[in-house]
Amino acid sequence: MLKGKNIVMGVTGGIAAYKAVDVVSRLKKLNANVDVIMTKSATEFVTPLTFQSLSQNPVIVNMFDEPKYWEIAHISLAKKADVFLVAPATANIIGKVANGIADDMLSTSIMATKAKVVFAPAMNTNMYNNVIFRENVDKLKKYGYEFIKPGSGRLACGDFGEGKMAEPSDIVEYIVKLFTNNNELIGKKIVITAGPTIEPLDPVRYLTNYSSGKMGYALAKEAQRRGADVVLISGPVNIDPPSGVHIIPVKTTQEMFNAVGKHFDDCNVLIKAAAPLDYRPISVSEHKIKKEKDEIEIKFIKNPDIVEHFGKIKKKQIVVGFAAETENLIENARKKIEKKNLDFIVANNVLTADAGFRSDTNIVTIIDKNGSVVNYPLLTKEDVAKVIIDKIFAMIN
């Protein structure tokens, strides 16, 4: 997949340097040629020999080491690179590059390259959110440098928050996209809803459904891969968000409705892949409901129908709906197209084996507003996402 591609990888001093070993290994398995430049502090975490063994190339640390070839190392690697990846990228290296400082092999090589430079930041959450660091990032983005968003969670220092270097698989996927992305959706904004919503009954209980969010996340990943600006509005799920996607977490159907409203006017496409609850309790108990009665009665009120509301007020936008049915699939899906003013709908019978909620596969029928009906065989949700984005691309153009 990356055969013939030259990737120069900078490794800076941070505990996440151990993940960089996996990144190099994965890139090599994709047949990329990888050259590694380490900062001196990075060698305190991982030895150069480790990267040399995996990359099968000499590892450079010191600008003044005896050259392995009759070339100036930082210039030859800068020219050689198709992509220059820095992972982990500390606040120090990002600050240096942002301010034109070139005082070691890595910063000098970055300054000398004309290749695309990609940083995978890794640092303490307070450093990551420091206003000076954020200004450095914004400055570099204006110059065309790219950043792979770090993850959130428990950091090596014990703090919780943003700052964990992205997972090796996500970093490698990002690099692969740089070489394979056809950029057909650049300049297009796509809003996607995913997952279930929840509606509280009391402080400890809530209603929800079986939606996993897998379809919506697959759509977000595919749209982003093709260059779209993707806003993913997600109910509670157990899926890591795709790299490069702007994710907005929500809980209730009303919260999802409000989030879509903030982004609908300037979007090109709305894909409503979520399964929001249609009803919510009229009132939520302030205290836990006790087991004092054999029966209880809860009254519900209808939630806003997200896709119907925005389908009816759309102007230039393409609006795509989903129909998760248990009977009369085609008939029910067609009714929704007309009632909700959809451009097309993706329908499936959730009772079919390997095609319902939480499954990694799906069997869908796509029906458009012109009456066209296309049945698809059992596909992974990633392949279904490709089919849907293909259809959207054809409609946009």
Contacts in CASP RR format, 6 or more apart in sequence:
PFRMAT RR
TARGET T0000
AUTHOR 0000-0000-0000
METHOD contacts of the structure
MODEL  1
MLKGKNIVMGVTGGIAAYKAVDVVSRLKKLNANVDVIMTKSATEFVTPLT
FQSLSQNPVIVNMFDEPKYWEIAHISLAKKADVFLVAPATANIIGKVANG
IADDMLSTSIMATKAKVVFAPAMNTNMYNNVIFRENVDKLKKYGYEFIKP
GSGRLACGDFGEGKMAEPSDIVEYIVKLFTNNNELIGKKIVITAGPTIEP
LDPVRYLTNYSSGKMGYALAKEAQRRGADVVLISGPVNIDPPSGVHIIPV
KTTQEMFNAVGKHFDDCNVLIKAAAPLDYRPISVSEHKIKKEKDEIEIKF
IKNPDIVEHFGKIKKKQIVVGFAAETENLIENARKKIEKKNLDFIVANNV
LTADAGFRSDTNIVTIIDKNGSVVNYPLLTKEDVAKVIIDKIFAMIN
1 30 0 8 1.000
1 31 0 8 1.000
1 176 0 8 1.000
1 179 0 8 1.000
1 180 0 8 1.000
2 27 0 8 1.000
2 30 0 8 1.000
2 31 0 8 1.000
2 32 0 8 1.000
2 175 0 8 1.000
2 176 0 8 1.000
2 179 0 8 1.000
3 30 0 8 1.000
3 31 0 8 1.000
3 32 0 8 1.000
4 31 0 8 1.000
4 32 0 8 1.000
4 33 0 8 1.000
5 32 0 8 1.000
5 33 0 8 1.000
5 82 0 8 1.000
5 83 0 8 1.000
5 179 0 8 1.000
6 32 0 8 1.000
6 33 0 8 1.000
6 35 0 8 1.000
6 80 0 8 1.000
6 81 0 8 1.000
6 82 0 8 1.000
6 83 0 8 1.000
7 27 0 8 1.000
7 32 0 8 1.000
7 33 0 8 1.000
7 34 0 8 1.000
7 35 0 8 1.000
7 81 0 8 1.000
7 82 0 8 1.000
7 83 0 8 1.000
7 84 0 8 1.000
7 85 0 8 1.000
7 175 0 8 1.000
8 34 0 8 1.000
8 35 0 8 1.000
8 36 0 8 1.000
8 37 0 8 1.000
8 77 0 8 1.000
8 78 0 8 1.000
8 80 0 8 1.000
8 81 0 8 1.000
8 83 0 8 1.000
8 84 0 8 1.000
8 85 0 8 1.000
8 109 0 8 1.000
8 113 0 8 1.000
8 115 0 8 1.000
9 20 0 8 1.000
9 23 0 8 1.000
9 24 0 8 1.000
9 27 0 8 1.000
9 34 0 8 1.000
9 35 0 8 1.000
9 36 0 8 1.000
9 37 0 8 1.000
9 84 0 8 1.000
9 85 0 8 1.000
9 86 0 8 1.000
9 87 0 8 1.000
10 20 0 8 1.000
10 36 0 8 1.000
10 37 0 8 1.000
10 38 0 8 1.000
10 39 0 8 1.000
10 84 0 8 1.000
10 85 0 8 1.000
10 86 0 8 1.000
10 87 0 8 1.000
10 106 0 8 1.000
11 17 0 8 1.000
11 20 0 8 1.000
11 36 0 8 1.000
11 37 0 8 1.000
11 38 0 8 1.000
11 39 0 8 1.000
11 42 0 8 1.000
11 46 0 8 1.000
11 51 0 8 1.000
11 86 0 8 1.000
11 87 0 8 1.000
11 88 0 8 1.000
12 38 0 8 1.000
12 39 0 8 1.000
12 41 0 8 1.000
12 42 0 8 1.000
12 86 0 8 1.000
12 88 0 8 1.000
12 89 0 8 1.000
12 90 0 8 1.000
12 92 0 8 1.000
12 93 0 8 1.000
12 106 0 8 1.000
13 39 0 8 1.000
13 41 0 8 1.000
13 42 0 8 1.000
13 44 0 8 1.000
13 45 0 8 1.000
13 88 0 8 1.000
13 90 0 8 1.000
14 41 0 8 1.000
14 42 0 8 1.000
14 45 0 8 1.000
14 88 0 8 1.000
14 90 0 8 1.000
14 122 0 8 1.000
15 45 0 8 1.000
15 122 0 8 1.000
15 156 0 8 1.000
16 87 0 8 1.000
16 88 0 8 1.000
16 122 0 8 1.000
16 156 0 8 1.000
16 164 0 8 1.000
16 165 0 8 1.000
17 42 0 8 1.000
17 45 0 8 1.000
17 46 0 8 1.000
17 88 0 8 1.000
18 45 0 8 1.000
18 46 0 8 1.000
19 87 0 8 1.000
19 88 0 8 1.000
19 165 0 8 1.000
19 167 0 8 1.000
19 168 0 8 1.000
20 46 0 8 1.000
20 51 0 8 1.000
20 87 0 8 1.000
20 88 0 8 1.000
20 168 0 8 1.000
21 46 0 8 1.000
21 50 0 8 1.000
21 51 0 8 1.000
21 54 0 8 1.000
22 168 0 8 1.000
23 85 0 8 1.000
23 87 0 8 1.000
23 168 0 8 1.000
23 171 0 8 1.000
23 172 0 8 1.000
24 34 0 8 1.000
24 36 0 8 1.000
24 51 0 8 1.000
24 54 0 8 1.000
24 55 0 8 1.000
25 54 0 8 1.000
26 168 0 8 1.000
26 169 0 8 1.000
26 172 0 8 1.000
27 34 0 8 1.000
27 172 0 8 1.000
27 175 0 8 1.000
28 34 0 8 1.000
28 54 0 8 1.000
28 55 0 8 1.000
28 56 0 8 1.000
30 172 0 8 1.000
30 176 0 8 1.000
32 175 0 8 1.000
33 57 0 8 1.000
34 54 0 8 1.000
34 55 0 8 1.000
34 57 0 8 1.000
35 55 0 8 1.000
35 57 0 8 1.000
35 60 0 8 1.000
35 77 0 8 1.000
35 80 0 8 1.000
35 81 0 8 1.000
36 48 0 8 1.000
36 51 0 8 1.000
36 52 0 8 1.000
36 55 0 8 1.000
36 57 0 8 1.000
36 59 0 8 1.000
36 60 0 8 1.000
37 59 0 8 1.000
37 60 0 8 1.000
37 61 0 8 1.000
37 77 0 8 1.000
37 105 0 8 1.000
37 106 0 8 1.000
37 109 0 8 1.000
38 46 0 8 1.000
38 48 0 8 1.000
38 51 0 8 1.000
38 59 0 8 1.000
38 60 0 8 1.000
38 61 0 8 1.000
38 106 0 8 1.000
39 61 0 8 1.000
39 93 0 8 1.000
39 104 0 8 1.000
39 105 0 8 1.000
39 106 0 8 1.000
40 61 0 8 1.000
40 62 0 8 1.000
40 104 0 8 1.000
43 61 0 8 1.000
48 59 0 8 1.000
48 61 0 8 1.000
49 59 0 8 1.000
51 59 0 8 1.000
52 58 0 8 1.000
52 59 0 8 1.000
58 68 0 8 1.000
60 73 0 8 1.000
60 77 0 8 1.000
60 105 0 8 1.000
61 105 0 8 1.000
62 105 0 8 1.000
63 73 0 8 1.000
63 74 0 8 1.000
63 104 0 8 1.000
63 105 0 8 1.000
63 108 0 8 1.000
65 73 0 8 1.000
67 73 0 8 1.000
69 76 0 8 1.000
73 105 0 8 1.000
73 109 0 8 1.000
74 105 0 8 1.000
74 108 0 8 1.000
74 109 0 8 1.000
74 112 0 8 1.000
75 112 0 8 1.000
77 109 0 8 1.000
77 113 0 8 1.000
78 84 0 8 1.000
78 109 0 8 1.000
78 110 0 8 1.000
78 112 0 8 1.000
78 113 0 8 1.000
78 114 0 8 1.000
78 115 0 8 1.000
79 112 0 8 1.000
79 113 0 8 1.000
79 114 0 8 1.000
81 113 0 8 1.000
81 115 0 8 1.000
82 115 0 8 1.000
82 179 0 8 1.000
83 115 0 8 1.000
83 116 0 8 1.000
83 117 0 8 1.000
83 118 0 8 1.000
83 175 0 8 1.000
83 178 0 8 1.000
83 179 0 8 1.000
84 109 0 8 1.000
84 110 0 8 1.000
84 113 0 8 1.000
84 115 0 8 1.000
84 116 0 8 1.000
84 117 0 8 1.000
84 118 0 8 1.000
85 117 0 8 1.000
85 118 0 8 1.000
85 120 0 8 1.000
85 171 0 8 1.000
85 175 0 8 1.000
86 93 0 8 1.000
86 106 0 8 1.000
86 110 0 8 1.000
86 117 0 8 1.000
86 118 0 8 1.000
86 119 0 8 1.000
86 120 0 8 1.000
87 119 0 8 1.000
87 120 0 8 1.000
87 122 0 8 1.000
87 148 0 8 1.000
87 165 0 8 1.000
87 171 0 8 1.000
88 120 0 8 1.000
88 121 0 8 1.000
88 122 0 8 1.000
88 165 0 8 1.000
89 119 0 8 1.000
89 120 0 8 1.000
89 121 0 8 1.000
89 122 0 8 1.000
90 121 0 8 1.000
90 122 0 8 1.000
90 123 0 8 1.000
91 121 0 8 1.000
91 123 0 8 1.000
91 127 0 8 1.000
91 128 0 8 1.000
91 130 0 8 1.000
91 133 0 8 1.000
91 136 0 8 1.000
93 106 0 8 1.000
93 107 0 8 1.000
93 110 0 8 1.000
93 119 0 8 1.000
94 119 0 8 1.000
94 121 0 8 1.000
94 133 0 8 1.000
94 136 0 8 1.000
94 137 0 8 1.000
94 140 0 8 1.000
95 101 0 8 1.000
95 133 0 8 1.000
95 136 0 8 1.000
96 102 0 8 1.000
96 103 0 8 1.000
96 107 0 8 1.000
97 107 0 8 1.000
97 110 0 8 1.000
97 111 0 8 1.000
97 117 0 8 1.000
97 140 0 8 1.000
97 145 0 8 1.000
98 136 0 8 1.000
98 137 0 8 1.000
98 139 0 8 1.000
98 140 0 8 1.000
99 136 0 8 1.000
100 111 0 8 1.000
101 107 0 8 1.000
102 108 0 8 1.000
102 110 0 8 1.000
102 111 0 8 1.000
102 112 0 8 1.000
110 117 0 8 1.000
116 144 0 8 1.000
116 146 0 8 1.000
116 178 0 8 1.000
117 145 0 8 1.000
117 146 0 8 1.000
118 145 0 8 1.000
118 146 0 8 1.000
118 147 0 8 1.000
118 148 0 8 1.000
118 174 0 8 1.000
118 175 0 8 1.000
118 178 0 8 1.000
119 140 0 8 1.000
119 145 0 8 1.000
119 146 0 8 1.000
119 147 0 8 1.000
119 148 0 8 1.000
120 147 0 8 1.000
120 148 0 8 1.000
120 150 0 8 1.000
120 165 0 8 1.000
120 166 0 8 1.000
120 171 0 8 1.000
121 128 0 8 1.000
121 137 0 8 1.000
121 147 0 8 1.000
121 148 0 8 1.000
121 150 0 8 1.000
121 163 0 8 1.000
121 165 0 8 1.000
122 150 0 8 1.000
122 163 0 8 1.000
122 164 0 8 1.000
122 165 0 8 1.000
123 133 0 8 1.000
123 163 0 8 1.000
124 155 0 8 1.000
124 157 0 8 1.000
124 159 0 8 1.000
124 163 0 8 1.000
125 155 0 8 1.000
125 159 0 8 1.000
125 160 0 8 1.000
125 161 0 8 1.000
125 162 0 8 1.000
125 163 0 8 1.000
126 159 0 8 1.000
127 133 0 8 1.000
128 150 0 8 1.000
128 162 0 8 1.000
128 163 0 8 1.000
129 162 0 8 1.000
137 147 0 8 1.000
140 147 0 8 1.000
141 147 0 8 1.000
148 166 0 8 1.000
148 170 0 8 1.000
148 171 0 8 1.000
148 174 0 8 1.000
148 243 0 8 1.000
148 244 0 8 1.000
149 166 0 8 1.000
149 243 0 8 1.000
149 244 0 8 1.000
150 162 0 8 1.000
150 163 0 8 1.000
150 164 0 8 1.000
150 165 0 8 1.000
150 166 0 8 1.000
151 162 0 8 1.000
151 163 0 8 1.000
151 164 0 8 1.000
151 165 0 8 1.000
151 166 0 8 1.000
152 160 0 8 1.000
152 161 0 8 1.000
152 162 0 8 1.000
152 163 0 8 1.000
152 164 0 8 1.000
153 160 0 8 1.000
153 161 0 8 1.000
153 162 0 8 1.000
153 164 0 8 1.000
154 160 0 8 1.000
155 161 0 8 1.000
155 163 0 8 1.000
155 164 0 8 1.000
165 171 0 8 1.000
166 174 0 8 1.000
166 243 0 8 1.000
167 240 0 8 1.000
170 240 0 8 1.000
170 243 0 8 1.000
173 243 0 8 1.000
174 243 0 8 1.000
174 244 0 8 1.000
177 225 0 8 1.000
180 225 0 8 1.000
181 225 0 8 1.000
181 226 0 8 1.000
181 227 0 8 1.000
182 226 0 8 1.000
183 226 0 8 1.000
183 227 0 8 1.000
184 226 0 8 1.000
184 227 0 8 1.000
184 393 0 8 1.000
185 223 0 8 1.000
185 226 0 8 1.000
185 227 0 8 1.000
185 228 0 8 1.000
185 389 0 8 1.000
185 393 0 8 1.000
185 396 0 8 1.000
186 227 0 8 1.000
186 228 0 8 1.000
187 227 0 8 1.000
187 228 0 8 1.000
187 229 0 8 1.000
188 227 0 8 1.000
188 228 0 8 1.000
188 229 0 8 1.000
188 268 0 8 1.000
188 269 0 8 1.000
188 396 0 8 1.000
189 228 0 8 1.000
189 229 0 8 1.000
189 230 0 8 1.000
189 231 0 8 1.000
189 263 0 8 1.000
189 266 0 8 1.000
189 267 0 8 1.000
189 268 0 8 1.000
189 269 0 8 1.000
190 223 0 8 1.000
190 228 0 8 1.000
190 229 0 8 1.000
190 230 0 8 1.000
190 231 0 8 1.000
190 267 0 8 1.000
190 268 0 8 1.000
190 269 0 8 1.000
190 270 0 8 1.000
190 271 0 8 1.000
190 392 0 8 1.000
191 230 0 8 1.000
191 231 0 8 1.000
191 233 0 8 1.000
191 260 0 8 1.000
191 263 0 8 1.000
191 264 0 8 1.000
191 267 0 8 1.000
191 269 0 8 1.000
191 270 0 8 1.000
191 271 0 8 1.000
192 216 0 8 1.000
192 219 0 8 1.000
192 220 0 8 1.000
192 223 0 8 1.000
192 230 0 8 1.000
192 231 0 8 1.000
192 232 0 8 1.000
192 233 0 8 1.000
192 270 0 8 1.000
192 271 0 8 1.000
192 273 0 8 1.000
193 216 0 8 1.000
193 232 0 8 1.000
193 233 0 8 1.000
193 234 0 8 1.000
193 256 0 8 1.000
193 260 0 8 1.000
193 271 0 8 1.000
193 272 0 8 1.000
193 273 0 8 1.000
193 274 0 8 1.000
193 276 0 8 1.000
193 306 0 8 1.000
194 213 0 8 1.000
194 215 0 8 1.000
194 216 0 8 1.000
194 217 0 8 1.000
194 219 0 8 1.000
194 220 0 8 1.000
194 232 0 8 1.000
194 233 0 8 1.000
194 234 0 8 1.000
194 235 0 8 1.000
194 237 0 8 1.000
194 273 0 8 1.000
194 274 0 8 1.000
195 211 0 8 1.000
195 212 0 8 1.000
195 213 0 8 1.000
195 216 0 8 1.000
195 234 0 8 1.000
195 235 0 8 1.000
195 236 0 8 1.000
195 237 0 8 1.000
195 273 0 8 1.000
195 274 0 8 1.000
195 275 0 8 1.000
196 208 0 8 1.000
196 209 0 8 1.000
196 210 0 8 1.000
196 211 0 8 1.000
196 213 0 8 1.000
196 235 0 8 1.000
196 236 0 8 1.000
196 237 0 8 1.000
196 274 0 8 1.000
196 275 0 8 1.000
196 276 0 8 1.000
196 277 0 8 1.000
197 208 0 8 1.000
197 235 0 8 1.000
197 250 0 8 1.000
197 251 0 8 1.000
197 252 0 8 1.000
197 253 0 8 1.000
197 255 0 8 1.000
197 256 0 8 1.000
197 274 0 8 1.000
197 275 0 8 1.000
197 276 0 8 1.000
197 277 0 8 1.000
198 206 0 8 1.000
198 207 0 8 1.000
198 208 0 8 1.000
198 235 0 8 1.000
198 236 0 8 1.000
198 251 0 8 1.000
198 252 0 8 1.000
198 277 0 8 1.000
199 206 0 8 1.000
199 207 0 8 1.000
199 208 0 8 1.000
199 252 0 8 1.000
199 253 0 8 1.000
199 277 0 8 1.000
199 279 0 8 1.000
199 280 0 8 1.000
199 281 0 8 1.000
199 303 0 8 1.000
200 206 0 8 1.000
200 252 0 8 1.000
200 281 0 8 1.000
200 284 0 8 1.000
201 207 0 8 1.000
201 281 0 8 1.000
201 284 0 8 1.000
201 285 0 8 1.000
201 289 0 8 1.000
201 298 0 8 1.000
202 284 0 8 1.000
202 285 0 8 1.000
202 286 0 8 1.000
202 287 0 8 1.000
202 288 0 8 1.000
202 289 0 8 1.000
203 285 0 8 1.000
203 286 0 8 1.000
203 287 0 8 1.000
203 288 0 8 1.000
204 288 0 8 1.000
205 288 0 8 1.000
205 289 0 8 1.000
207 277 0 8 1.000
207 280 0 8 1.000
207 281 0 8 1.000
208 236 0 8 1.000
208 277 0 8 1.000
209 275 0 8 1.000
209 277 0 8 1.000
209 357 0 8 1.000
210 357 0 8 1.000
210 358 0 8 1.000
211 274 0 8 1.000
211 275 0 8 1.000
211 357 0 8 1.000
212 237 0 8 1.000
212 238 0 8 1.000
212 239 0 8 1.000
212 357 0 8 1.000
212 358 0 8 1.000
213 234 0 8 1.000
213 235 0 8 1.000
213 237 0 8 1.000
213 239 0 8 1.000
213 273 0 8 1.000
213 274 0 8 1.000
214 239 0 8 1.000
214 358 0 8 1.000
214 359 0 8 1.000
214 360 0 8 1.000
214 381 0 8 1.000
215 273 0 8 1.000
215 322 0 8 1.000
215 362 0 8 1.000
215 381 0 8 1.000
215 384 0 8 1.000
215 385 0 8 1.000
216 232 0 8 1.000
216 271 0 8 1.000
216 273 0 8 1.000
216 274 0 8 1.000
216 385 0 8 1.000
217 232 0 8 1.000
217 234 0 8 1.000
217 237 0 8 1.000
217 239 0 8 1.000
217 241 0 8 1.000
217 242 0 8 1.000
218 381 0 8 1.000
218 382 0 8 1.000
218 384 0 8 1.000
218 385 0 8 1.000
219 271 0 8 1.000
219 273 0 8 1.000
219 385 0 8 1.000
219 388 0 8 1.000
219 389 0 8 1.000
220 230 0 8 1.000
220 232 0 8 1.000
220 241 0 8 1.000
220 242 0 8 1.000
220 245 0 8 1.000
221 242 0 8 1.000
221 245 0 8 1.000
221 382 0 8 1.000
221 385 0 8 1.000
222 382 0 8 1.000
222 385 0 8 1.000
222 386 0 8 1.000
222 388 0 8 1.000
222 389 0 8 1.000
223 230 0 8 1.000
223 389 0 8 1.000
224 230 0 8 1.000
224 242 0 8 1.000
224 243 0 8 1.000
224 244 0 8 1.000
224 245 0 8 1.000
226 389 0 8 1.000
226 393 0 8 1.000
229 246 0 8 1.000
230 242 0 8 1.000
230 244 0 8 1.000
230 245 0 8 1.000
230 246 0 8 1.000
231 245 0 8 1.000
231 246 0 8 1.000
231 248 0 8 1.000
231 263 0 8 1.000
231 267 0 8 1.000
232 241 0 8 1.000
232 242 0 8 1.000
232 245 0 8 1.000
232 246 0 8 1.000
232 247 0 8 1.000
232 248 0 8 1.000
233 247 0 8 1.000
233 248 0 8 1.000
233 250 0 8 1.000
233 256 0 8 1.000
233 259 0 8 1.000
233 260 0 8 1.000
233 263 0 8 1.000
233 274 0 8 1.000
234 241 0 8 1.000
234 247 0 8 1.000
234 248 0 8 1.000
234 249 0 8 1.000
234 250 0 8 1.000
234 274 0 8 1.000
235 249 0 8 1.000
235 250 0 8 1.000
235 251 0 8 1.000
235 256 0 8 1.000
235 274 0 8 1.000
236 249 0 8 1.000
236 251 0 8 1.000
241 247 0 8 1.000
248 259 0 8 1.000
250 256 0 8 1.000
250 259 0 8 1.000
252 277 0 8 1.000
252 280 0 8 1.000
253 276 0 8 1.000
253 277 0 8 1.000
253 278 0 8 1.000
253 280 0 8 1.000
253 303 0 8 1.000
253 304 0 8 1.000
253 306 0 8 1.000
254 280 0 8 1.000
254 303 0 8 1.000
254 304 0 8 1.000
256 274 0 8 1.000
256 276 0 8 1.000
256 306 0 8 1.000
257 276 0 8 1.000
257 303 0 8 1.000
257 304 0 8 1.000
257 306 0 8 1.000
257 309 0 8 1.000
260 270 0 8 1.000
260 306 0 8 1.000
260 310 0 8 1.000
261 310 0 8 1.000
264 270 0 8 1.000
264 310 0 8 1.000
264 314 0 8 1.000
264 317 0 8 1.000
267 317 0 8 1.000
268 316 0 8 1.000
268 317 0 8 1.000
268 318 0 8 1.000
268 396 0 8 1.000
269 317 0 8 1.000
269 318 0 8 1.000
269 319 0 8 1.000
269 320 0 8 1.000
269 392 0 8 1.000
269 396 0 8 1.000
270 307 0 8 1.000
270 310 0 8 1.000
270 311 0 8 1.000
270 314 0 8 1.000
270 317 0 8 1.000
270 318 0 8 1.000
270 319 0 8 1.000
270 320 0 8 1.000
271 320 0 8 1.000
271 321 0 8 1.000
271 388 0 8 1.000
271 392 0 8 1.000
272 306 0 8 1.000
272 307 0 8 1.000
272 310 0 8 1.000
272 319 0 8 1.000
272 320 0 8 1.000
272 321 0 8 1.000
272 322 0 8 1.000
273 321 0 8 1.000
273 322 0 8 1.000
273 346 0 8 1.000
274 306 0 8 1.000
275 322 0 8 1.000
275 324 0 8 1.000
275 357 0 8 1.000
276 303 0 8 1.000
276 306 0 8 1.000
277 303 0 8 1.000
278 302 0 8 1.000
278 303 0 8 1.000
278 305 0 8 1.000
279 300 0 8 1.000
279 301 0 8 1.000
279 302 0 8 1.000
279 303 0 8 1.000
280 300 0 8 1.000
280 301 0 8 1.000
280 303 0 8 1.000
281 298 0 8 1.000
281 299 0 8 1.000
281 300 0 8 1.000
281 301 0 8 1.000
282 299 0 8 1.000
282 300 0 8 1.000
282 301 0 8 1.000
283 299 0 8 1.000
289 296 0 8 1.000
305 340 0 8 1.000
307 319 0 8 1.000
307 321 0 8 1.000
307 340 0 8 1.000
307 342 0 8 1.000
308 339 0 8 1.000
308 340 0 8 1.000
308 341 0 8 1.000
310 317 0 8 1.000
310 319 0 8 1.000
311 317 0 8 1.000
311 319 0 8 1.000
311 340 0 8 1.000
311 341 0 8 1.000
311 342 0 8 1.000
312 340 0 8 1.000
312 341 0 8 1.000
314 341 0 8 1.000
318 343 0 8 1.000
318 392 0 8 1.000
318 395 0 8 1.000
318 396 0 8 1.000
319 340 0 8 1.000
319 341 0 8 1.000
319 342 0 8 1.000
319 343 0 8 1.000
320 342 0 8 1.000
320 343 0 8 1.000
320 344 0 8 1.000
320 345 0 8 1.000
320 346 0 8 1.000
320 388 0 8 1.000
320 392 0 8 1.000
321 336 0 8 1.000
321 340 0 8 1.000
321 342 0 8 1.000
321 344 0 8 1.000
321 345 0 8 1.000
321 346 0 8 1.000
322 345 0 8 1.000
322 346 0 8 1.000
322 347 0 8 1.000
322 348 0 8 1.000
323 329 0 8 1.000
323 332 0 8 1.000
323 333 0 8 1.000
323 336 0 8 1.000
323 345 0 8 1.000
323 346 0 8 1.000
323 347 0 8 1.000
323 348 0 8 1.000
324 348 0 8 1.000
324 350 0 8 1.000
324 356 0 8 1.000
324 357 0 8 1.000
325 332 0 8 1.000
325 333 0 8 1.000
325 347 0 8 1.000
325 348 0 8 1.000
325 349 0 8 1.000
325 350 0 8 1.000
326 349 0 8 1.000
326 350 0 8 1.000
326 351 0 8 1.000
327 349 0 8 1.000
329 347 0 8 1.000
329 348 0 8 1.000
329 349 0 8 1.000
329 365 0 8 1.000
330 347 0 8 1.000
330 365 0 8 1.000
330 367 0 8 1.000
330 373 0 8 1.000
332 347 0 8 1.000
333 345 0 8 1.000
333 347 0 8 1.000
333 365 0 8 1.000
333 367 0 8 1.000
334 367 0 8 1.000
334 371 0 8 1.000
336 342 0 8 1.000
336 345 0 8 1.000
337 344 0 8 1.000
337 345 0 8 1.000
337 367 0 8 1.000
337 368 0 8 1.000
337 369 0 8 1.000
342 369 0 8 1.000
343 368 0 8 1.000
343 369 0 8 1.000
343 395 0 8 1.000
344 366 0 8 1.000
344 367 0 8 1.000
344 368 0 8 1.000
344 369 0 8 1.000
344 391 0 8 1.000
345 366 0 8 1.000
345 367 0 8 1.000
345 368 0 8 1.000
346 364 0 8 1.000
346 365 0 8 1.000
346 366 0 8 1.000
346 384 0 8 1.000
346 388 0 8 1.000
347 364 0 8 1.000
347 365 0 8 1.000
347 366 0 8 1.000
347 367 0 8 1.000
348 355 0 8 1.000
348 356 0 8 1.000
348 362 0 8 1.000
348 363 0 8 1.000
348 364 0 8 1.000
348 365 0 8 1.000
349 355 0 8 1.000
349 356 0 8 1.000
349 363 0 8 1.000
350 356 0 8 1.000
350 357 0 8 1.000
352 363 0 8 1.000
354 361 0 8 1.000
354 362 0 8 1.000
354 363 0 8 1.000
354 378 0 8 1.000
355 361 0 8 1.000
355 362 0 8 1.000
355 363 0 8 1.000
355 364 0 8 1.000
355 378 0 8 1.000
356 362 0 8 1.000
359 381 0 8 1.000
360 380 0 8 1.000
360 381 0 8 1.000
361 378 0 8 1.000
361 379 0 8 1.000
361 380 0 8 1.000
361 381 0 8 1.000
362 378 0 8 1.000
362 379 0 8 1.000
362 380 0 8 1.000
362 381 0 8 1.000
362 384 0 8 1.000
363 376 0 8 1.000
363 377 0 8 1.000
363 378 0 8 1.000
363 379 0 8 1.000
364 376 0 8 1.000
364 379 0 8 1.000
364 384 0 8 1.000
364 387 0 8 1.000
365 373 0 8 1.000
365 374 0 8 1.000
365 375 0 8 1.000
365 376 0 8 1.000
366 372 0 8 1.000
366 373 0 8 1.000
366 374 0 8 1.000
366 376 0 8 1.000
366 387 0 8 1.000
366 388 0 8 1.000
366 391 0 8 1.000
367 373 0 8 1.000
367 374 0 8 1.000
368 391 0 8 1.000
376 384 0 8 1.000
376 387 0 8 1.000
379 387 0 8 1.000
END
